[in-house]
Structures are given as C-alpha cells and as structure tokens.
C-alpha cells in the first residue's frame, strides 16, 4: 500500500490501547473483543474520545517495535488500518506479562474525531 500521512498521538486512544493490553495480559486472552464483549469502539468512547472512525491492530509475543510494525505491514488487514487515510490519530501500548501465552500484548488504536 502507499504511504499514508503522519498520525498525531492522542492520549485518549493511548489509554484505550493500554487498558486493552493490560486486560488481555491479566485475563490471558488475545482478541479484539474482551471476554465481556467490549470492542474498540466501546473502549475508545469510555475514554471520552468522540470518534467518527476507529480501528485497532493487535500483536502478541513480539519483543520490539520494529518486529510489531513489520508484522502489521506484512498483514494486508493490519496494513490497511495503518495506511488508511480514514485515521488522523493514534495511540499504542505494549504490556509485558511474563509466563503468559504471548508474553507481550500490543494494542494500536487509530481514530478520527467527529
């Protein structure tokens, strides 16, 4: 895909990403939907982000930013999220949980405000 414009960092999106990474690590699951049925739109709204568009990329087990980005760029679905002109802002989190299935839980939340 063609390169996209740079995204602005957004604290609310980063907090939504962190909460999801922490939740996945603590409850030992790896999914866009939490065990109680929450999705990225609900997590972002709970952080007070009034969104028009929202998306999410997950990665697990990678130990470096470079490895995560390479994985996302190598996946058509994840790459579409990264390169989409639909998004203007981003927040990312990585949480380590030694002894868990994945060890590291990465969440990237992309959004555009209303």
Phi and psi restraints in degrees (value plus and minus 20) as a CYANA .aco file:
   2 UNK   PHI     -90.0   -50.0
   2 UNK   PSI     133.5   173.5
   3 UNK   PHI     -83.7   -43.7
   3 UNK   PSI     128.1   168.1
   4 UNK   PHI    -126.7   -86.7
   4 UNK   PSI     147.4   187.4
   5 UNK   PHI     -86.9   -46.9
   5 UNK   PSI     137.2   177.2
   6 UNK   PHI     -84.2   -44.2
   6 UNK   PSI     125.0   165.0
   7 UNK   PHI    -118.4   -78.4
   7 UNK   PSI     128.5   168.5
   8 UNK   PHI    -109.2   -69.2
   8 UNK   PSI     122.9   162.9
   9 UNK   PHI     -92.0   -52.0
   9 UNK   PSI     118.8   158.8
  10 UNK   PHI    -151.6  -111.6
  10 UNK   PSI     103.6   143.6
  11 UNK   PHI     -82.2   -42.2
  11 UNK   PSI     -62.5   -22.5
  12 UNK   PHI     -82.8   -42.8
  12 UNK   PSI     -60.4   -20.4
  13 UNK   PHI     -86.8   -46.8
  13 UNK   PSI     -59.1   -19.1
  14 UNK   PHI     -84.2   -44.2
  14 UNK   PSI     -58.7   -18.7
  15 UNK   PHI     -87.8   -47.8
  15 UNK   PSI     -59.1   -19.1
  16 UNK   PHI     -83.6   -43.6
  16 UNK   PSI     -61.0   -21.0
  17 UNK   PHI     -83.6   -43.6
  17 UNK   PSI     -65.5   -25.5
  18 UNK   PHI     -82.9   -42.9
  18 UNK   PSI     -64.5   -24.5
  19 UNK   PHI     -79.9   -39.9
  19 UNK   PSI     -58.4   -18.4
  20 UNK   PHI     -91.4   -51.4
  20 UNK   PSI     -62.3   -22.3
  21 UNK   PHI     -81.0   -41.0
  21 UNK   PSI     -64.8   -24.8
  22 UNK   PHI     -81.1   -41.1
  22 UNK   PSI     -64.3   -24.3
  23 UNK   PHI     -83.1   -43.1
  23 UNK   PSI     -65.3   -25.3
  24 UNK   PHI     -82.1   -42.1
  24 UNK   PSI     -62.5   -22.5
  25 UNK   PHI     -85.7   -45.7
  25 UNK   PSI     -65.2   -25.2
  26 UNK   PHI     -89.0   -49.0
  26 UNK   PSI     -59.8   -19.8
  27 UNK   PHI    -118.4   -78.4
  27 UNK   PSI     -15.9    24.1
  28 UNK   PHI      35.5    75.5
  28 UNK   PSI      35.4    75.4
  29 UNK   PHI    -155.9  -115.9
  29 UNK   PSI     148.1   188.1
  30 UNK   PHI    -164.2  -124.2
  30 UNK   PSI      79.2   119.2
  31 UNK   PHI    -186.5  -146.5
  31 UNK   PSI     137.1   177.1
  32 UNK   PHI     -94.1   -54.1
  32 UNK   PSI     -39.1     0.9
  33 UNK   PHI    -130.4   -90.4
  33 UNK   PSI     105.2   145.2
  34 UNK   PHI     -92.0   -52.0
  34 UNK   PSI     143.0   183.0
  35 UNK   PHI     -76.5   -36.5
  35 UNK   PSI     -46.1    -6.1
  36 UNK   PHI    -114.1   -74.1
  36 UNK   PSI      -6.1    33.9
  37 UNK   PHI      67.4   107.4
  37 UNK   PSI     -12.8    27.2
  38 UNK   PHI     -99.8   -59.8
  38 UNK   PSI     119.0   159.0
  39 UNK   PHI    -134.4   -94.4
  39 UNK   PSI     153.1   193.1
  40 UNK   PHI     -75.4   -35.4
  40 UNK   PSI     -61.3   -21.3
  41 UNK   PHI     -79.3   -39.3
  41 UNK   PSI     -61.2   -21.2
  42 UNK   PHI     -89.4   -49.4
  42 UNK   PSI     -59.1   -19.1
  43 UNK   PHI     -86.1   -46.1
  43 UNK   PSI     -60.4   -20.4
  44 UNK   PHI     -89.3   -49.3
  44 UNK   PSI     -63.7   -23.7
  45 UNK   PHI     -79.9   -39.9
  45 UNK   PSI     -59.7   -19.7
  46 UNK   PHI     -83.2   -43.2
  46 UNK   PSI     -42.2    -2.2
  47 UNK   PHI    -109.4   -69.4
  47 UNK   PSI     -16.3    23.7
  48 UNK   PHI      64.1   104.1
  48 UNK   PSI      -6.0    34.0
  49 UNK   PHI    -108.4   -68.4
  49 UNK   PSI      94.9   134.9
  50 UNK   PHI    -107.2   -67.2
  50 UNK   PSI      75.2   115.2
  51 UNK   PHI    -118.4   -78.4
  51 UNK   PSI     131.0   171.0
  52 UNK   PHI    -124.1   -84.1
  52 UNK   PSI     -54.7   -14.7
  53 UNK   PHI    -161.0  -121.0
  53 UNK   PSI     121.6   161.6
  54 UNK   PHI    -168.9  -128.9
  54 UNK   PSI     123.8   163.8
  55 UNK   PHI    -169.5  -129.5
  55 UNK   PSI     150.5   190.5
  56 UNK   PHI    -169.6  -129.6
  56 UNK   PSI     118.6   158.6
  57 UNK   PHI    -139.2   -99.2
  57 UNK   PSI     119.8   159.8
  58 UNK   PHI    -141.5  -101.5
  58 UNK   PSI     131.9   171.9
  59 UNK   PHI    -167.1  -127.1
  59 UNK   PSI     130.7   170.7
  60 UNK   PHI    -160.2  -120.2
  60 UNK   PSI     118.2   158.2
  61 UNK   PHI      72.7   112.7
  61 UNK   PSI     -40.4    -0.4
  62 UNK   PHI     -90.0   -50.0
  62 UNK   PSI     122.3   162.3
  63 UNK   PHI    -127.0   -87.0
  63 UNK   PSI     -18.6    21.4
  64 UNK   PHI    -162.0  -122.0
  64 UNK   PSI     135.4   175.4
  65 UNK   PHI     -79.9   -39.9
  65 UNK   PSI     -62.2   -22.2
  66 UNK   PHI     -79.0   -39.0
  66 UNK   PSI     -61.6   -21.6
  67 UNK   PHI     -87.0   -47.0
  67 UNK   PSI     -60.0   -20.0
  68 UNK   PHI     -84.0   -44.0
  68 UNK   PSI     -69.1   -29.1
  69 UNK   PHI     -82.2   -42.2
  69 UNK   PSI     -62.0   -22.0
  70 UNK   PHI     -80.7   -40.7
  70 UNK   PSI     -61.3   -21.3
  71 UNK   PHI     -84.1   -44.1
  71 UNK   PSI     -63.6   -23.6
  72 UNK   PHI     -86.6   -46.6
  72 UNK   PSI     -60.6   -20.6
  73 UNK   PHI     -88.2   -48.2
  73 UNK   PSI     -48.6    -8.6
  74 UNK   PHI    -101.6   -61.6
  74 UNK   PSI     -27.6    12.4
  75 UNK   PHI    -125.3   -85.3
  75 UNK   PSI      99.4   139.4
  76 UNK   PHI     -73.1   -33.1
  76 UNK   PSI     -64.0   -24.0
  77 UNK   PHI     -85.9   -45.9
  77 UNK   PSI     -66.2   -26.2
  78 UNK   PHI     -87.2   -47.2
  78 UNK   PSI     -59.3   -19.3
  79 UNK   PHI     -83.0   -43.0
  79 UNK   PSI     -60.7   -20.7
  80 UNK   PHI     -78.1   -38.1
  80 UNK   PSI     -62.6   -22.6
  81 UNK   PHI     -80.8   -40.8
  81 UNK   PSI     -68.6   -28.6
  82 UNK   PHI     -81.5   -41.5
  82 UNK   PSI     -58.3   -18.3
  83 UNK   PHI    -117.0   -77.0
  83 UNK   PSI     -18.6    21.4
  84 UNK   PHI     -88.0   -48.0
  84 UNK   PSI     110.8   150.8
  85 UNK   PHI     -92.1   -52.1
  85 UNK   PSI     -27.6    12.4
  86 UNK   PHI     -89.1   -49.1
  86 UNK   PSI     -43.6    -3.6
  87 UNK   PHI    -125.3   -85.3
  87 UNK   PSI     121.9   161.9
  88 UNK   PHI    -137.4   -97.4
  88 UNK   PSI     -40.0     0.0
  89 UNK   PHI    -155.3  -115.3
  89 UNK   PSI     140.7   180.7
  90 UNK   PHI    -168.9  -128.9
  90 UNK   PSI     133.2   173.2
  91 UNK   PHI    -164.6  -124.6
  91 UNK   PSI     120.9   160.9
  92 UNK   PHI    -155.7  -115.7
  92 UNK   PSI     128.4   168.4
  93 UNK   PHI    -163.4  -123.4
  93 UNK   PSI     128.1   168.1
  94 UNK   PHI    -151.8  -111.8
  94 UNK   PSI     108.9   148.9
  95 UNK   PHI    -143.0  -103.0
  95 UNK   PSI     111.8   151.8
  96 UNK   PHI    -116.3   -76.3
  96 UNK   PSI     116.1   156.1
  97 UNK   PHI    -156.1  -116.1
  97 UNK   PSI      64.8   104.8
  98 UNK   PHI     -74.5   -34.5
  98 UNK   PSI     121.1   161.1
  99 UNK   PHI      65.2   105.2
  99 UNK   PSI     -27.4    12.6
 100 UNK   PHI    -104.8   -64.8
 100 UNK   PSI     151.6   191.6
 101 UNK   PHI     -77.5   -37.5
 101 UNK   PSI     -64.0   -24.0
 102 UNK   PHI    -118.8   -78.8
 102 UNK   PSI     -47.0    -7.0
 103 UNK   PHI      60.2   100.2
 103 UNK   PSI     -68.0   -28.0
 104 UNK   PHI    -148.7  -108.7
 104 UNK   PSI     122.9   162.9
 105 UNK   PHI    -146.8  -106.8
 105 UNK   PSI      91.8   131.8
 106 UNK   PHI    -125.5   -85.5
 106 UNK   PSI     114.6   154.6
 107 UNK   PHI    -153.1  -113.1
 107 UNK   PSI     108.6   148.6
 108 UNK   PHI    -136.9   -96.9
 108 UNK   PSI     106.5   146.5
 109 UNK   PHI    -135.0   -95.0
 109 UNK   PSI     107.9   147.9
 110 UNK   PHI    -132.4   -92.4
 110 UNK   PSI     123.2   163.2
 111 UNK   PHI    -178.3  -138.3
 111 UNK   PSI     146.1   186.1
 112 UNK   PHI    -157.8  -117.8
 112 UNK   PSI     111.9   151.9
 113 UNK   PHI     -97.0   -57.0
 113 UNK   PSI     138.3   178.3
